[in-house]
Amino acid sequence: MKNYMVLFLLLSSYIFSQESSFDPDQLIGKKQISLEGTDYQLLPEAAKAFEAMYKAALAAGFRIRVVSSYRSYERQRAIWNRKYRNNQKEGLSPDVNRQKIIEYSTLPGTSRHHWGSEIDIVDANIPPEGDVLLSEKFHNGGPYEPLRLWLEAHAADFGFICAYPDQPDRSGFYYEPWHYSYAPLSVPLYRSYLKLDLNATLQDSLLAGHKDMTKQFLASYRKTHIMGINPALQ
C-alpha cells in the first residue's frame, strides 16, 4: 500500500503540475470556493475521500469528528488577533507574543486550512473534556490514542497524511497528531503557495502586530513554519 501511495502522489503532482491555475486569493483564504460537507467544509474531492475514510473508521469502531476544516482569512485573523491581544494583556513583547502564537496557530494568509484540504479530527465516541486538541490525549493511554494508531495505519490509504508529525528534524509548528491533509490536493496547493510574496500578502492594517512583521521575520517563518511540514506533503 505504501508503494501505491507513492505512485498516487506522483500522479497527482503531475495532474496538478499547472500550479498557476490556483488563484492567489484562494491560496490565502480570501476567495469564496466551492466546499462540501455537513459538519465540515472541504473541497469536493477531499470531501469524497474523507467520507470514504469516515466509513472505514466507523467499521473499525471510530466515529471521526471534524473539529476544524476550512477557515477563511477573516476567521484566521480573528483567531490571531484574539490570541495576540490576550498575550499583550499579559505584558508579552511583540516578538515573544508572535513566537508563542505560532507554536500552534498560523498567521492569517498562511494557514493550510485556507485550502479546503485540511482537517483536525478526534473520535466523537469519546465525550470531550476541555481542549481536545492536545498531543497528550493521543498518546500514553489518552482518549484518542486508538484513533491515532488507526489513522497512522490507514489514513494514507485514502490520501490523508499527518501534516505536522512528531519528527525530531522538523521545524515550525508543534506536533499535531490530529491534523490531516488530503495530499492529492494539498501538495500542488503548497507548491503554488510557495511562489507567493508573503510581504505583499500580509499587508493588513487589521492584523494585530502587523507593524512588527518584518521581512526577516516573514522569511524565517516561511522556512521554519510554512515549509516545516511532513516531507510527504512537499
C-alpha positions in Angstrom: 0.0 0.0 0.0 2.9 2.4 0.7 4.2 1.9 -2.9 0.7 2.6 -4.2 0.6 5.8 -2.2 3.9 7.0 -3.6 2.6 6.3 -7.1 -0.7 8.0 -6.2 1.1 11.2 -5.1 3.4 11.3 -8.1 0.4 11.0 -10.4 -1.4 13.7 -8.5 1.5 16.0 -8.6 1.7 15.5 -12.4 -2.0 16.1 -12.9 -1.9 19.3 -10.8 1.5 20.4 -12.1 0.0 23.7 -13.5 0.2 25.5 -10.2 -0.5 28.8 -11.9 -4.2 27.7 -12.1 -4.6 28.4 -8.4 -5.9 31.9 -7.7 -3.6 33.7 -5.1 -6.7 34.8 -3.2 -7.7 31.1 -3.0 -4.4 30.2 -1.5 -4.7 32.8 1.3 -8.3 32.2 2.1 -9.7 35.4 0.6 -11.7 33.8 -2.3 -15.0 32.0 -1.9 -14.6 28.5 -3.1 -16.9 25.5 -3.6 -16.9 23.4 -0.5 -18.8 20.3 0.6 -19.7 18.7 3.9 -22.4 18.9 6.6 -20.2 19.1 9.8 -17.1 20.2 7.9 -16.1 22.1 4.8 -13.7 20.6 2.3 -13.1 20.8 -1.5 -15.3 18.2 -3.2 -12.5 15.8 -4.0 -11.2 15.9 -0.4 -14.8 15.6 1.0 -15.3 12.4 -1.0 -12.1 10.9 0.2 -12.9 11.9 3.8 -16.4 10.2 3.6 -14.7 7.0 2.5 -12.2 7.2 5.4 -15.0 8.0 7.8 -16.9 4.9 6.8 -13.8 2.7 7.1 -13.1 4.2 10.6 -16.7 3.6 11.6 -16.4 0.0 10.7 -13.3 -0.2 12.9 -15.2 1.3 15.8 -14.3 5.0 15.5 -16.6 7.9 14.7 -14.4 10.7 13.3 -15.5 14.2 14.3 -14.0 17.1 12.4 -13.1 19.8 14.9 -11.8 22.2 12.1 -11.6 22.2 8.4 -11.8 25.2 6.0 -11.1 28.5 7.6 -11.3 31.8 5.8 -8.6 34.6 6.0 -11.0 36.6 8.2 -11.6 33.7 10.6 -7.9 33.1 10.9 -7.3 36.8 11.5 -9.9 36.8 14.3 -8.1 33.8 16.0 -4.7 35.5 15.6 -6.0 38.9 16.9 -7.7 37.3 19.9 -4.5 35.5 21.0 -2.3 38.4 20.2 -4.3 40.8 22.4 -4.7 38.3 25.2 -0.9 38.0 25.2 -0.5 41.8 25.2 -2.6 42.0 28.3 -0.1 39.6 30.0 2.7 42.0 29.0 4.4 40.0 26.3 6.6 41.8 23.9 5.7 41.7 20.1 8.5 39.2 19.4 7.6 36.9 22.3 3.9 37.3 21.5 4.3 36.1 17.9 6.5 33.2 18.9 4.0 32.0 21.5 1.1 32.1 19.0 3.0 30.3 16.2 3.7 27.3 18.4 0.3 26.0 17.1 -1.5 28.8 15.3 -0.7 30.3 11.9 -0.6 33.8 10.6 -3.8 34.6 8.6 -3.0 34.1 4.9 -0.5 31.3 5.7 -2.8 28.6 7.1 -3.2 25.3 5.3 -6.8 25.4 6.5 -7.4 28.1 3.9 -7.2 25.5 1.1 -10.1 23.2 1.9 -7.8 20.2 2.1 -7.1 20.1 5.8 -8.9 18.5 8.8 -8.4 18.5 12.6 -10.1 15.3 13.9 -10.9 13.4 17.1 -13.1 10.4 18.0 -16.7 11.5 18.6 -17.2 8.3 20.6 -15.2 9.9 23.4 -17.1 12.6 25.4 -15.0 15.8 25.0 -13.3 17.3 28.1 -11.6 20.7 27.8 -9.3 21.3 24.9 -9.5 18.1 22.7 -6.5 19.1 20.5 -3.7 18.3 22.9 -1.0 15.8 21.9 -1.1 14.0 25.2 -4.7 13.0 24.5 -3.4 11.0 21.5 -0.7 9.1 23.4 0.1 7.1 26.6 -3.4 5.8 27.1 -5.1 9.1 26.2 -8.7 9.0 24.9 -7.7 9.5 21.3 -4.7 7.1 21.2 -6.6 4.3 19.5 -7.8 6.6 16.7 -4.3 7.9 16.2 -3.0 4.4 15.8 -5.7 3.6 13.3 -5.0 6.8 11.3 -1.3 6.1 11.2 -2.1 2.7 9.7 -4.9 3.6 7.3 -5.3 7.3 6.6 -2.8 7.3 3.7 -4.9 4.7 2.0 -7.5 7.5 1.5 -4.9 10.2 0.6 -4.7 11.8 4.1 -1.3 12.4 5.7 -0.4 13.9 9.1 0.8 17.5 8.3 2.8 18.1 11.4 4.2 14.7 12.6 6.4 14.0 15.6 9.7 14.2 13.7 12.8 15.5 15.5 14.2 17.1 12.4 11.0 19.0 11.6 10.8 22.7 12.4 7.9 25.1 13.0 4.6 24.2 14.5 4.4 21.7 17.3 3.4 18.1 16.7 -0.3 17.8 15.8 -1.5 14.2 15.7 -5.0 15.5 14.9 -4.1 17.5 11.7 -4.5 15.5 8.5 -4.0 16.8 4.9 -5.6 15.5 1.7 -2.3 15.1 -0.2 -3.6 14.9 -3.8 -4.8 18.5 -3.5 -2.6 20.0 -0.8 0.7 19.1 -2.4 0.1 21.2 -5.6 -1.6 23.9 -3.5 1.5 24.0 -1.3 3.9 24.2 -4.2 1.8 27.0 -5.7 1.7 28.8 -2.4 5.5 28.9 -2.1 5.5 31.2 -5.1 3.6 34.0 -3.3 5.2 37.1 -1.9 4.4 37.0 1.9 5.4 40.6 2.4 2.7 41.7 0.0 0.2 39.0 1.3 0.3 40.1 4.9 -0.1 43.9 4.4 -3.2 44.1 6.6 -3.7 47.0 8.9 -6.4 45.0 10.8 -3.9 42.3 11.7 -2.7 42.7 15.3 1.0 43.3 15.4 1.3 43.8 11.7 3.8 46.7 12.1 6.3 44.3 13.6 6.0 41.7 10.7 9.5 42.4 9.3 10.8 40.9 6.1 13.3 39.0 8.2 10.6 37.5 10.4 8.5 36.5 7.5 11.4 34.9 5.7 12.2 32.9 8.8 8.5 32.0 9.3 8.3 30.8 5.7 11.2 28.5 6.1 10.5 27.1 9.6 6.7 27.0 9.7 5.2 27.0 6.2 7.9 24.6 5.0 8.1 22.8 8.3 5.7 20.0 7.3 5.7 16.3 6.7 8.1 15.7 3.8 5.4 13.6 2.1 3.4 16.8 1.6 6.2 18.7 -0.1 
